[in-house]
Amino acid sequence: MHKAFEYLRRIRDHLRRRGDPFRGWIKATTDEIWYTDNERTTWCIPWTNVRKIAAFKRDLFTTDLICWELELDRPFWRGCWDQIRFVEINEEMEGFQGVVDAAVRRKLVDPHWVGLVMQPAFATCWTVIYDSSVPKAADVDSPAVPSA
């Protein structure tokens, strides 16, 4: 019985999301990401303000929704009281693929990041695909290793 209620809750949540025709949009430029949420508020997020990018999936009952969560170095304010430190974007948003392409061009994420979250189906598969506090292999001065 509990499983039946869980399925009904998931169907209800899915239909609620589908009922809102405006899911926000995003646009990437060379220096920033423009983000408009479902309340039609627009922010400019500089790429240099992105601390981490986590990729994951949301289970929408019959399909998975690929999402990114951007963690910001410097939060911004929505209204007087709401401090925004995390921004979630997803593949249903207009411009999502452009942001992904820009992040790959900036060498923030590996071009094959999606393989880390695709399987198994209907599992969250939370994966940090970019962390500014972790140096990349090209950024680290490592001594040359002699070849044998």
C-alpha positions in Angstrom: 0.0 0.0 0.0 2.8 2.4 0.8 4.4 1.8 -2.6 1.1 2.7 -4.3 0.9 6.0 -2.4 4.5 6.7 -3.4 3.7 6.2 -7.1 0.7 8.4 -6.8 2.7 11.1 -5.1 5.3 10.9 -7.9 2.6 11.1 -10.6 1.1 14.2 -8.8 4.5 15.9 -8.6 5.2 15.1 -12.2 1.9 16.6 -13.3 2.4 19.7 -11.2 5.8 20.3 -12.9 4.2 19.7 -16.3 1.4 22.2 -15.5 3.8 25.1 -15.3 4.6 25.8 -19.0 7.5 28.2 -18.1 10.4 26.3 -16.6 12.9 29.1 -16.8 15.7 29.7 -19.4 19.4 30.0 -19.3 22.0 31.4 -21.7 25.7 31.1 -21.6 28.2 33.7 -22.8 31.9 33.5 -22.6 32.0 35.3 -19.2 28.7 34.5 -17.6 25.4 32.5 -17.4 22.1 34.4 -17.6 19.5 32.6 -15.6 15.7 33.3 -15.4 13.7 31.2 -13.0 10.0 30.3 -13.1 9.1 33.6 -11.4 10.8 35.3 -14.4 13.5 36.9 -12.2 16.8 37.1 -14.1 20.3 36.9 -12.7 23.8 37.1 -14.2 26.1 34.5 -12.8 29.8 35.0 -13.8 31.5 31.7 -14.6 34.2 32.7 -12.1 31.5 32.6 -9.4 30.7 28.9 -10.0 32.4 26.9 -7.2 31.0 23.4 -8.0 28.8 21.7 -10.6 27.0 18.6 -9.6 25.1 16.5 -12.2 22.3 14.3 -11.2 18.9 12.9 -12.3 15.4 13.5 -11.0 13.0 10.5 -11.3 9.9 11.8 -13.1 8.1 8.4 -12.8 8.3 7.5 -16.5 11.5 9.3 -17.4 14.6 10.8 -15.8 15.4 14.5 -15.9 19.1 15.4 -16.2 20.0 18.3 -13.9 23.0 20.4 -12.8 23.3 22.1 -9.5 25.6 25.1 -9.6 27.1 26.0 -6.2 28.2 29.7 -6.1 31.2 31.2 -4.4 29.4 34.5 -3.7 25.6 34.1 -3.2 23.2 36.6 -4.4 19.9 37.9 -3.0 16.3 37.3 -4.2 14.2 39.9 -2.5 15.2 41.0 1.0 15.5 37.6 2.7 16.2 34.9 0.3 19.9 34.3 -0.3 20.7 32.1 -3.3 23.8 29.9 -3.1 22.7 27.0 -5.3 21.1 27.2 -8.7 19.5 24.2 -10.3 19.2 23.9 -14.1 17.9 21.0 -16.1 17.6 19.7 -19.7 14.0 20.9 -20.1 15.1 24.5 -19.7 15.7 26.5 -22.9 19.5 27.0 -23.2 20.6 24.1 -21.1 22.7 22.5 -23.8 24.3 25.9 -24.5 25.5 26.1 -20.9 26.8 22.5 -21.1 28.7 23.3 -24.3 30.1 26.5 -22.7 31.3 24.6 -19.6 33.0 22.0 -21.8 34.6 24.8 -23.9 35.9 26.4 -20.7 37.3 23.0 -19.7 35.2 23.0 -16.5 33.6 19.7 -17.2 34.6 16.6 -19.2 32.7 16.3 -22.5 31.6 12.8 -21.4 30.1 13.8 -18.0 26.7 12.6 -18.9 27.9 9.0 -18.8 28.5 9.4 -15.1 24.8 10.0 -14.4 22.9 8.1 -17.0 23.0 4.6 -15.5 21.3 3.1 -13.6 17.9 4.5 -14.7 15.7 6.2 -12.1 18.6 6.5 -9.6 19.8 10.0 -8.6 23.5 9.3 -9.5 24.7 12.5 -7.8 28.1 13.3 -9.2 30.3 16.4 -8.7 31.7 17.1 -12.2 33.5 20.3 -11.4 35.1 21.6 -8.2 37.1 24.8 -8.4 39.0 23.8 -5.2 40.4 20.6 -6.9 43.3 21.4 -9.2 43.2 19.9 -12.7 46.0 17.7 -13.9 47.1 20.4 -16.3 47.2 23.0 -13.5 49.5 21.0 -11.2 53.2 21.3 -11.7 54.3 17.7 -11.4 57.9 16.5 -12.0 58.5 14.6 -15.1 58.3 10.9 -14.7 61.1 9.1 -16.5 59.9 6.5 -19.0 61.2 3.0 -18.6 
